[in-house]
Amino acid sequence: MDRHGFLRQLHRVYKPRTYLEIGVNDGRSLALSRVPSVAVDPAFRVVTDISCDVHLVKATSDDFFARKDPLIHLRNGRNPFRALARRDPVNLFGGDPKLELSFIDGMHLFEYALRDFMNVEKHSRWSSVIVLDDMLPRDVDEAARDRHTKFWAGDVYKVATVLRRYRPDLLVVDVDTEPTGVVAIFGANPESTVLKDAYDKIIEEYVVPDPQDVPEEVLVRKNAVRPEALLGAGFWPALARARNLRRSRSAFAPLRRQIEAVSG
């Protein structure tokens, strides 16, 4: 299963009501959304029919998130929840629109992908799902910061390493998709400042010249779960229900155990 197949099935099993995409390119992944969406890319070239209410933003993700109200489209667009949001925005969004499914496929450099995750998390809930692309390079050449291969993952694989090290409250799941793997992240906490506080230290340690020292377990996908197994697991209805009912973070613990049972 490739990343588009994974995303297609993820939309079906999780049924998000809002979607964010960083890195639009030709629009193939954006075309999978059927819900109010925001898509960010400084140089998108969409050649695919889009079937959702989308705000296409031609900007870098850093500039986009620096805006005063970056997700205003999810509040004011043709959102099926718009009328309810205007009557009772706190009940629906918790004060602001929240991202329920996000796909990060922007600049293939560690520091950019880390910032993208940090910014996305600020607008998510624990019940949201955040997916990062190109997280399982197959060799050191694909993991280079300076692209010289057809398929290029860059050094964004380090984001998973950093999250597991600094944010054990998150559940980071490697998914064995073709060609360069994805990672699904559960348990987002928009209140966390851990990564922000340690950002300079993290960048100093992890941004290094090529060749990258890619761990063997990443190259051979030792801990990666089959996408079919993750998508077919039984926790998705409960996760979506907890999201829709805006259950407190305490509900994450039993769901985390279910996800861990599938992902190993």
N, C-alpha and C positions, 0 to 999 in steps of 0.2 A: 504494500500500500504506500502510495506517495503522500506528500503533505496535503495535496488537494483532496485526495480521497479521505484522509484523516479528518480534515476540516469539514468536509461535506457530512460525514457521519457524526461528527461532534455537534454540529448544528442540529442534527436530527435527534440525538439522544439527550442533549442538554437543554435544547429549546431556549436559547438566550433571547432576551427582549431588546437588548442593545448590543452593538458590536463596534469594536475599534480595530483598525488595521494600520500598522506602520510599515510602509514599504508596499506600494500599490503595484508598481511595474505595469504589466499589461492588463491587470484587473481580473485575472483568472480566479484568485482566491476571494476577491471582493464579490465576484459574481455568485458566490455560494450563499451570501447573506440574503435573507428575506425580511430583515427587521431594520429599524432605524439605525444608521451606521455613520461613522466618521472614518475617513480614510486619508492618511497623511503621506505625502511623498513630494520632494522638491522637484521631481522631473518625471511624473507619471505619464504613461502613454497607453491609456486604456483602449483596447481594441476588442473588448468583450462586452456583450450586452449585460447591463446591470439591472437587477430586478428588485432593488431595495431603495428606500428613501435615504439618500446618502449625501453627506457634505464632503466633497472632495477638496482637500486643502493642499495647495501647492506651496509647501514650506518644509523646512527641516522639522523634525520632531521636537528638538529643543526649542525652536521658535514657537511652535504650535503650543506647547505646554506652558510657555511663558506668558501666553495671553491671559487676560483677566478672567475670561469665562470660556475656556476652550471647548467645552461640551455643550454650548448653548443650543446647538442644533438638536440635541436629544431632548431638550425642553420645548423648543419652539417649532421643530419640524413637523412633518406629517406623521407624528407618533400616535399610534392607537391609544396610548395612555395619556395623551396630551391634556384632554379635558379633565381627567382625574387629577393630573399633576397640577393644573392651575387651581383646582378647588382645594387640593390638599397636598402640596408638594412635599411636605415633611413626611407624610404617610407613605408616599410612593417612592421618593428618592432619598429620604433622609436629609432633605435640605438641598441637595444637588443631584443632577443626573449621575447614575452610577454605571460603570462598565461591567457588563455581565460576562462577555466573552471578548478577549483581546488577542490579536495575533501580531507578534513583533517579528518583522522581517525587514528591518531597515539596514543601516550601515553595518557591514560585517566586521566591525571592530569592537573589541571587548568593552571599552569605555562607553561607546555609544549605546550598545545593547543594555549595559547596566543602567545607564541613565534612563533609557526607555522603560525598563522594568520599574525603576523607582517612581517615575512619573505616572505610569499606568496604575501602579499599586495605590497611589494617592486617591484615585478615582474609582477604586474597586471595593468590594466587600470580601469577607472571608469565603463566601459562597460563590464568588466569581471564579472563572477559569482563565488563566493567562498562558498562552502558548508562545514559545520562542522557537524560531526556525534555525536550521543550520547548526545544531548543537552537537552533532556526532560526526565530525570529519572522519574520513576513512583512512587518511594518511597525513603525514606532516605537511605535505605540499598543499593539501586542501585547507589546512589550518593556518596557513601563512597570512600575516597581516598585509603583505604585498602580493596581490593576486597575480598568479602565473599559471593557473589551471582552468580548464573548462568549467568544472563544478568547483565553487568556492564557498567555503564555510567561514573562513577567517578564524579569528581567535575568540569568537563569542562563546565557545564551549566553556570558557572560564567562568561565565556568569553562574552556571550551575554549581561549580566548585565554591564560588564565593557565597552563594545563597545557603548551601549546606553548611558552610563554616560559620557564617555570621548570623544566619537566620534559621536556626533549627525549628522554629515555630512553623515554618513553611514546609509543605510536602512537595518535593521536586522529583518528578517522574520522567526518566528517560524513555522515549518511545522510538521504536525501531522502524522509522519510516524511510523510504527512499527519496532522494539519494543521500542526504546528509543529516537525517534525523531531526526530531523535534524534542522539546521538553515541555511538559505540562505542569503548571504550578498551581497548587491548591492552598487555601488558607491565607490569602492576602490580608494584611493588616495596614490600613491606610494611616493609622496613628503611629506606626513604627518610625523611629528616626535613626535606627542602628546603621543603616547603609549611608545615610547622609552624614552622620557624625564620623564615620570611618572612611569616607569616600577618598580623601587625599591619600591616606595610608594604603588603601586598596589599590588605587591607581599606581602608586609608586612601586608596589610589589608585583602587580600582575601585568602591567604594560611593559613588555620586553621585546627586544629586536628578534627578528627571525634568525634561525628556525625556532619554532615553538616546541617546548618540551611537553608534547601531548601525552597524558597518561595512557598506558596500555589498555586499561579498562574502557576508556573512551573509544579508542581505535577499534577494539574488537566488540564493542557494545555489550560488555559483560553484564551490565545491570539493566539493560534496556528491555522493556516489556513489549510484546507484540501488540501492535495497534488494535488488532481485532479483539484481543483479550481485554484491553482497557475499555474499549468502546462497548463491549458486550457485557461488562460487569454490572452487577445489580444495584450499585450505589447511586446511579444517575437520577432516578426519579426522586430519591430522598434528598439529594443535593439541590435539585431544581425546586422541590417543595420548600426546603429550608430557605432558599433564596427568595421565593415568591412571598413567603410569610415573614421574611426578614427576621428569622430566628437569631438569637444571640450567638456569640462566638462559642459558647459552651457546647453548642450542637455540633461543632467541628470534630470533637474528639472521637465519637463513635464512627463518624463517617471517615475520618482519617484512618482508623483501623481497617475499615472495609477496603479503602483504596490501597493501603499498604499490603493487604492480603493478596491483591491482584498484582501489584507492581513488585512484590518481593522485598 
